Amino acid sequence: MPKKPDSRKDEIELAKSIFDEIVEETESEDWNKPKSATAQKGGKVRAAKLTPAERSAIAKKAAQSRWNQTK
């Protein structure tokens, strides 16, 4: 009697081929790059515009929120 083809192996091969196609498509796209050159400078430009007192207030607020978080 001939052996029945292993359908589980076929399913795995199909899943892997679908996965490989998706990975190939996402690697070729520029979906995670910033939209413009100014987007890369955002934080640095903002920090340069802030006064030392404003930067200090922001830092204090950030530290306070980190320490007040419950785990």
Jmol script that loads the backbone (N, CA, C; Angstrom):
load data "model"
ATOM      1  N   MET A   1       0.841  -1.172   0.000  1.00  0.00           N
ATOM      2  CA  MET A   1       0.000   0.000   0.000  1.00  0.00           C
ATOM      3  C   MET A   1       0.893   1.244   0.000  1.00  0.00           C
ATOM      4  N   PRO A   2       0.628   2.219  -0.901  1.00  0.00           N
ATOM      5  CA  PRO A   2       1.482   3.410  -0.947  1.00  0.00           C
ATOM      6  C   PRO A   2       1.305   4.257   0.302  1.00  0.00           C
ATOM      7  N   LYS A   3       2.395   4.909   0.638  1.00  0.00           N
ATOM      8  CA  LYS A   3       2.347   5.784   1.810  1.00  0.00           C
ATOM      9  C   LYS A   3       1.541   7.039   1.511  1.00  0.00           C
ATOM     10  N   LYS A   4       0.851   7.477   2.514  1.00  0.00           N
ATOM     11  CA  LYS A   4       0.080   8.720   2.424  1.00  0.00           C
ATOM     12  C   LYS A   4       1.062   9.887   2.553  1.00  0.00           C
ATOM     13  N   PRO A   5       0.923  10.912   1.712  1.00  0.00           N
ATOM     14  CA  PRO A   5       1.855  12.041   1.857  1.00  0.00           C
ATOM     15  C   PRO A   5       1.681  12.719   3.214  1.00  0.00           C
ATOM     16  N   ASP A   6       2.784  13.179   3.736  1.00  0.00           N
ATOM     17  CA  ASP A   6       2.766  13.825   5.046  1.00  0.00           C
ATOM     18  C   ASP A   6       2.200  15.225   4.904  1.00  0.00           C
ATOM     19  N   SER A   7       0.932  15.412   5.259  1.00  0.00           N
ATOM     20  CA  SER A   7       0.291  16.713   5.081  1.00  0.00           C
ATOM     21  C   SER A   7       0.845  17.739   6.063  1.00  0.00           C
ATOM     22  N   ARG A   8       1.312  17.296   7.209  1.00  0.00           N
ATOM     23  CA  ARG A   8       1.878  18.222   8.195  1.00  0.00           C
ATOM     24  C   ARG A   8       3.118  18.908   7.619  1.00  0.00           C
ATOM     25  N   LYS A   9       3.928  18.152   6.922  1.00  0.00           N
ATOM     26  CA  LYS A   9       5.133  18.718   6.322  1.00  0.00           C
ATOM     27  C   LYS A   9       4.758  19.744   5.250  1.00  0.00           C
ATOM     28  N   ASP A  10       3.726  19.452   4.477  1.00  0.00           N
ATOM     29  CA  ASP A  10       3.272  20.389   3.458  1.00  0.00           C
ATOM     30  C   ASP A  10       2.798  21.697   4.083  1.00  0.00           C
ATOM     31  N   GLU A  11       2.103  21.608   5.212  1.00  0.00           N
ATOM     32  CA  GLU A  11       1.616  22.804   5.908  1.00  0.00           C
ATOM     33  C   GLU A  11       2.774  23.649   6.408  1.00  0.00           C
ATOM     34  N   ILE A  12       3.773  22.991   6.943  1.00  0.00           N
ATOM     35  CA  ILE A  12       4.934  23.715   7.464  1.00  0.00           C
ATOM     36  C   ILE A  12       5.684  24.404   6.325  1.00  0.00           C
ATOM     37  N   GLU A  13       5.849  23.706   5.205  1.00  0.00           N
ATOM     38  CA  GLU A  13       6.531  24.305   4.061  1.00  0.00           C
ATOM     39  C   GLU A  13       5.760  25.502   3.529  1.00  0.00           C
ATOM     40  N   LEU A  14       4.426  25.390   3.488  1.00  0.00           N
ATOM     41  CA  LEU A  14       3.597  26.501   3.039  1.00  0.00           C
ATOM     42  C   LEU A  14       3.736  27.697   3.983  1.00  0.00           C
ATOM     43  N   ALA A  15       3.679  27.444   5.281  1.00  0.00           N
ATOM     44  CA  ALA A  15       3.813  28.523   6.264  1.00  0.00           C
ATOM     45  C   ALA A  15       5.176  29.206   6.134  1.00  0.00           C
ATOM     46  N   LYS A  16       6.218  28.416   5.955  1.00  0.00           N
ATOM     47  CA  LYS A  16       7.559  29.001   5.827  1.00  0.00           C
ATOM     48  C   LYS A  16       7.666  29.845   4.564  1.00  0.00           C
ATOM     49  N   SER A  17       7.082  29.374   3.458  1.00  0.00           N
ATOM     50  CA  SER A  17       7.165  30.157   2.229  1.00  0.00           C
ATOM     51  C   SER A  17       6.402  31.470   2.358  1.00  0.00           C
ATOM     52  N   ILE A  18       5.251  31.449   3.038  1.00  0.00           N
ATOM     53  CA  ILE A  18       4.492  32.688   3.265  1.00  0.00           C
ATOM     54  C   ILE A  18       5.302  33.636   4.135  1.00  0.00           C
ATOM     55  N   PHE A  19       5.892  33.102   5.187  1.00  0.00           N
ATOM     56  CA  PHE A  19       6.705  33.918   6.093  1.00  0.00           C
ATOM     57  C   PHE A  19       7.885  34.539   5.353  1.00  0.00           C
ATOM     58  N   ASP A  20       8.559  33.758   4.529  1.00  0.00           N
ATOM     59  CA  ASP A  20       9.708  34.265   3.768  1.00  0.00           C
ATOM     60  C   ASP A  20       9.289  35.393   2.821  1.00  0.00           C
ATOM     61  N   GLU A  21       8.120  35.259   2.196  1.00  0.00           N
ATOM     62  CA  GLU A  21       7.634  36.314   1.315  1.00  0.00           C
ATOM     63  C   GLU A  21       7.372  37.609   2.079  1.00  0.00           C
ATOM     64  N   ILE A  22       6.762  37.482   3.249  1.00  0.00           N
ATOM     65  CA  ILE A  22       6.455  38.664   4.058  1.00  0.00           C
ATOM     66  C   ILE A  22       7.739  39.352   4.502  1.00  0.00           C
ATOM     67  N   VAL A  23       8.705  38.570   4.959  1.00  0.00           N
ATOM     68  CA  VAL A  23       9.975  39.141   5.409  1.00  0.00           C
ATOM     69  C   VAL A  23      10.670  39.848   4.254  1.00  0.00           C
ATOM     70  N   GLU A  24      10.654  39.244   3.103  1.00  0.00           N
ATOM     71  CA  GLU A  24      11.303  39.843   1.930  1.00  0.00           C
ATOM     72  C   GLU A  24      10.648  41.179   1.572  1.00  0.00           C
ATOM     73  N   GLU A  25       9.315  41.228   1.625  1.00  0.00           N
ATOM     74  CA  GLU A  25       8.612  42.467   1.298  1.00  0.00           C
ATOM     75  C   GLU A  25       8.912  43.565   2.310  1.00  0.00           C
ATOM     76  N   THR A  26       8.898  43.235   3.602  1.00  0.00           N
ATOM     77  CA  THR A  26       9.116  44.267   4.613  1.00  0.00           C
ATOM     78  C   THR A  26      10.554  44.753   4.623  1.00  0.00           C
ATOM     79  N   GLU A  27      11.498  43.888   4.290  1.00  0.00           N
ATOM     80  CA  GLU A  27      12.891  44.324   4.240  1.00  0.00           C
ATOM     81  C   GLU A  27      13.136  45.268   3.074  1.00  0.00           C
ATOM     82  N   SER A  28      12.404  45.100   2.001  1.00  0.00           N
ATOM     83  CA  SER A  28      12.629  45.937   0.835  1.00  0.00           C
ATOM     84  C   SER A  28      11.940  47.307   0.972  1.00  0.00           C
ATOM     85  N   GLU A  29      10.946  47.408   1.837  1.00  0.00           N
ATOM     86  CA  GLU A  29      10.236  48.684   2.005  1.00  0.00           C
ATOM     87  C   GLU A  29      10.981  49.582   2.987  1.00  0.00           C
ATOM     88  N   ASP A  30      10.764  50.871   2.870  1.00  0.00           N
ATOM     89  CA  ASP A  30      11.376  51.837   3.777  1.00  0.00           C
ATOM     90  C   ASP A  30      10.353  52.297   4.807  1.00  0.00           C
ATOM     91  N   TRP A  31       9.659  51.366   5.437  1.00  0.00           N
ATOM     92  CA  TRP A  31       8.560  51.716   6.330  1.00  0.00           C
ATOM     93  C   TRP A  31       9.015  52.275   7.668  1.00  0.00           C
ATOM     94  N   ASN A  32      10.210  52.005   8.091  1.00  0.00           N
ATOM     95  CA  ASN A  32      10.634  52.495   9.397  1.00  0.00           C
ATOM     96  C   ASN A  32      11.586  53.684   9.315  1.00  0.00           C
ATOM     97  N   LYS A  33      11.772  54.234   8.138  1.00  0.00           N
ATOM     98  CA  LYS A  33      12.640  55.410   8.002  1.00  0.00           C
ATOM     99  C   LYS A  33      11.831  56.675   8.257  1.00  0.00           C
ATOM    100  N   PRO A  34      12.461  57.703   8.806  1.00  0.00           N
ATOM    101  CA  PRO A  34      11.740  58.956   9.035  1.00  0.00           C
ATOM    102  C   PRO A  34      11.266  59.570   7.724  1.00  0.00           C
ATOM    103  N   LYS A  35      10.199  60.333   7.810  1.00  0.00           N
ATOM    104  CA  LYS A  35       9.599  60.921   6.618  1.00  0.00           C
ATOM    105  C   LYS A  35      10.457  62.037   6.032  1.00  0.00           C
ATOM    106  N   SER A  36      11.193  62.742   6.863  1.00  0.00           N
ATOM    107  CA  SER A  36      12.006  63.834   6.347  1.00  0.00           C
ATOM    108  C   SER A  36      13.307  63.943   7.146  1.00  0.00           C
ATOM    109  N   ALA A  37      14.188  64.749   6.650  1.00  0.00           N
ATOM    110  CA  ALA A  37      15.467  64.935   7.333  1.00  0.00           C
ATOM    111  C   ALA A  37      15.278  65.687   8.641  1.00  0.00           C
ATOM    112  N   THR A  38      14.283  66.565   8.717  1.00  0.00           N
ATOM    113  CA  THR A  38      14.053  67.312   9.956  1.00  0.00           C
ATOM    114  C   THR A  38      13.507  66.417  11.049  1.00  0.00           C
ATOM    115  N   ALA A  39      12.862  65.319  10.698  1.00  0.00           N
ATOM    116  CA  ALA A  39      12.339  64.398  11.704  1.00  0.00           C
ATOM    117  C   ALA A  39      13.475  63.768  12.506  1.00  0.00           C
ATOM    118  N   GLN A  40      14.626  63.622  11.890  1.00  0.00           N
ATOM    119  CA  GLN A  40      15.767  63.039  12.579  1.00  0.00           C
ATOM    120  C   GLN A  40      16.345  63.996  13.619  1.00  0.00           C
ATOM    121  N   LYS A  41      16.123  65.269  13.462  1.00  0.00           N
ATOM    122  CA  LYS A  41      16.705  66.272  14.348  1.00  0.00           C
ATOM    123  C   LYS A  41      15.749  66.698  15.454  1.00  0.00           C
ATOM    124  N   GLY A  42      14.526  66.207  15.455  1.00  0.00           N
ATOM    125  CA  GLY A  42      13.462  66.678  16.323  1.00  0.00           C
ATOM    126  C   GLY A  42      13.849  66.974  17.759  1.00  0.00           C
ATOM    127  N   GLY A  43      14.332  65.969  18.475  1.00  0.00           N
ATOM    128  CA  GLY A  43      14.662  66.142  19.884  1.00  0.00           C
ATOM    129  C   GLY A  43      15.815  67.105  20.109  1.00  0.00           C
ATOM    130  N   LYS A  44      16.802  67.050  19.256  1.00  0.00           N
ATOM    131  CA  LYS A  44      17.968  67.927  19.412  1.00  0.00           C
ATOM    132  C   LYS A  44      17.586  69.386  19.188  1.00  0.00           C
ATOM    133  N   VAL A  45      16.758  69.627  18.178  1.00  0.00           N
ATOM    134  CA  VAL A  45      16.330  71.003  17.898  1.00  0.00           C
ATOM    135  C   VAL A  45      15.477  71.530  19.045  1.00  0.00           C
ATOM    136  N   ARG A  46      14.570  70.691  19.537  1.00  0.00           N
ATOM    137  CA  ARG A  46      13.710  71.115  20.647  1.00  0.00           C
ATOM    138  C   ARG A  46      14.543  71.410  21.884  1.00  0.00           C
ATOM    139  N   ALA A  47      15.506  70.556  22.193  1.00  0.00           N
ATOM    140  CA  ALA A  47      16.352  70.767  23.366  1.00  0.00           C
ATOM    141  C   ALA A  47      17.163  72.052  23.239  1.00  0.00           C
ATOM    142  N   ALA A  48      17.591  72.384  22.032  1.00  0.00           N
ATOM    143  CA  ALA A  48      18.373  73.602  21.833  1.00  0.00           C
ATOM    144  C   ALA A  48      17.529  74.850  22.066  1.00  0.00           C
ATOM    145  N   LYS A  49      16.230  74.749  21.806  1.00  0.00           N
ATOM    146  CA  LYS A  49      15.347  75.907  21.982  1.00  0.00           C
ATOM    147  C   LYS A  49      14.929  76.114  23.433  1.00  0.00           C
ATOM    148  N   LEU A  50      15.030  75.070  24.268  1.00  0.00           N
ATOM    149  CA  LEU A  50      14.590  75.190  25.654  1.00  0.00           C
ATOM    150  C   LEU A  50      15.641  75.893  26.505  1.00  0.00           C
ATOM    151  N   THR A  51      15.155  76.616  27.480  1.00  0.00           N
ATOM    152  CA  THR A  51      16.069  77.240  28.448  1.00  0.00           C
ATOM    153  C   THR A  51      16.504  76.172  29.440  1.00  0.00           C
ATOM    154  N   PRO A  52      17.596  76.422  30.165  1.00  0.00           N
ATOM    155  CA  PRO A  52      18.024  75.440  31.170  1.00  0.00           C
ATOM    156  C   PRO A  52      16.936  75.170  32.216  1.00  0.00           C
ATOM    157  N   ALA A  53      16.170  76.181  32.590  1.00  0.00           N
ATOM    158  CA  ALA A  53      15.109  75.986  33.580  1.00  0.00           C
ATOM    159  C   ALA A  53      14.004  75.089  33.023  1.00  0.00           C
ATOM    160  N   GLU A  54      13.677  75.270  31.750  1.00  0.00           N
ATOM    161  CA  GLU A  54      12.645  74.425  31.132  1.00  0.00           C
ATOM    162  C   GLU A  54      13.117  72.977  31.024  1.00  0.00           C
ATOM    163  N   ARG A  55      14.383  72.791  30.632  1.00  0.00           N
ATOM    164  CA  ARG A  55      14.922  71.428  30.553  1.00  0.00           C
ATOM    165  C   ARG A  55      14.925  70.771  31.924  1.00  0.00           C
ATOM    166  N   SER A  56      15.267  71.525  32.943  1.00  0.00           N
ATOM    167  CA  SER A  56      15.286  70.996  34.298  1.00  0.00           C
ATOM    168  C   SER A  56      13.883  70.593  34.749  1.00  0.00           C
ATOM    169  N   ALA A  57      12.904  71.432  34.445  1.00  0.00           N
ATOM    170  CA  ALA A  57      11.524  71.124  34.828  1.00  0.00           C
ATOM    171  C   ALA A  57      11.042  69.849  34.127  1.00  0.00           C
ATOM    172  N   ILE A  58      11.378  69.692  32.858  1.00  0.00           N
ATOM    173  CA  ILE A  58      10.989  68.496  32.113  1.00  0.00           C
ATOM    174  C   ILE A  58      11.663  67.264  32.720  1.00  0.00           C
ATOM    175  N   ALA A  59      12.933  67.387  33.055  1.00  0.00           N
ATOM    176  CA  ALA A  59      13.674  66.266  33.628  1.00  0.00           C
ATOM    177  C   ALA A  59      13.111  65.875  34.986  1.00  0.00           C
ATOM    178  N   LYS A  60      12.762  66.865  35.796  1.00  0.00           N
ATOM    179  CA  LYS A  60      12.177  66.579  37.111  1.00  0.00           C
ATOM    180  C   LYS A  60      10.839  65.864  36.966  1.00  0.00           C
ATOM    181  N   LYS A  61      10.028  66.333  36.031  1.00  0.00           N
ATOM    182  CA  LYS A  61       8.728  65.711  35.801  1.00  0.00           C
ATOM    183  C   LYS A  61       8.903  64.260  35.344  1.00  0.00           C
ATOM    184  N   ALA A  62       9.865  64.006  34.460  1.00  0.00           N
ATOM    185  CA  ALA A  62      10.122  62.656  33.966  1.00  0.00           C
ATOM    186  C   ALA A  62      10.613  61.740  35.087  1.00  0.00           C
ATOM    187  N   ALA A  63      11.519  62.251  35.907  1.00  0.00           N
ATOM    188  CA  ALA A  63      12.035  61.457  37.016  1.00  0.00           C
ATOM    189  C   ALA A  63      10.922  61.154  38.026  1.00  0.00           C
ATOM    190  N   GLN A  64      10.096  62.132  38.292  1.00  0.00           N
ATOM    191  CA  GLN A  64       8.994  61.938  39.233  1.00  0.00           C
ATOM    192  C   GLN A  64       8.032  60.860  38.717  1.00  0.00           C
ATOM    193  N   SER A  65       7.721  60.883  37.433  1.00  0.00           N
ATOM    194  CA  SER A  65       6.795  59.886  36.888  1.00  0.00           C
ATOM    195  C   SER A  65       7.443  58.492  36.900  1.00  0.00           C
ATOM    196  N   ARG A  66       8.772  58.410  36.700  1.00  0.00           N
ATOM    197  CA  ARG A  66       9.448  57.099  36.756  1.00  0.00           C
ATOM    198  C   ARG A  66       9.390  56.522  38.162  1.00  0.00           C
ATOM    199  N   TRP A  67       9.615  57.363  39.157  1.00  0.00           N
ATOM    200  CA  TRP A  67       9.656  56.870  40.537  1.00  0.00           C
ATOM    201  C   TRP A  67       8.260  56.619  41.101  1.00  0.00           C
ATOM    202  N   ASN A  68       7.237  57.236  40.546  1.00  0.00           N
ATOM    203  CA  ASN A  68       5.878  57.043  41.067  1.00  0.00           C
ATOM    204  C   ASN A  68       5.159  55.868  40.427  1.00  0.00           C
ATOM    205  N   GLN A  69       5.772  55.213  39.459  1.00  0.00           N
ATOM    206  CA  GLN A  69       5.119  54.082  38.809  1.00  0.00           C
ATOM    207  C   GLN A  69       5.055  52.904  39.772  1.00  0.00           C
ATOM    208  N   THR A  70       3.915  52.199  39.726  1.00  0.00           N
ATOM    209  CA  THR A  70       3.793  50.984  40.521  1.00  0.00           C
ATOM    210  C   THR A  70       4.166  49.794  39.661  1.00  0.00           C
ATOM    211  N   LYS A  71       4.769  48.830  40.275  1.00  0.00           N
ATOM    212  CA  LYS A  71       5.227  47.653  39.514  1.00  0.00           C
ATOM    213  C   LYS A  71       4.247  46.529  39.691  1.00  0.00           C
TER     214      LYS A  71
END
end "model"
wireframe off; spacefill off
backbone 0.3
color backbone group
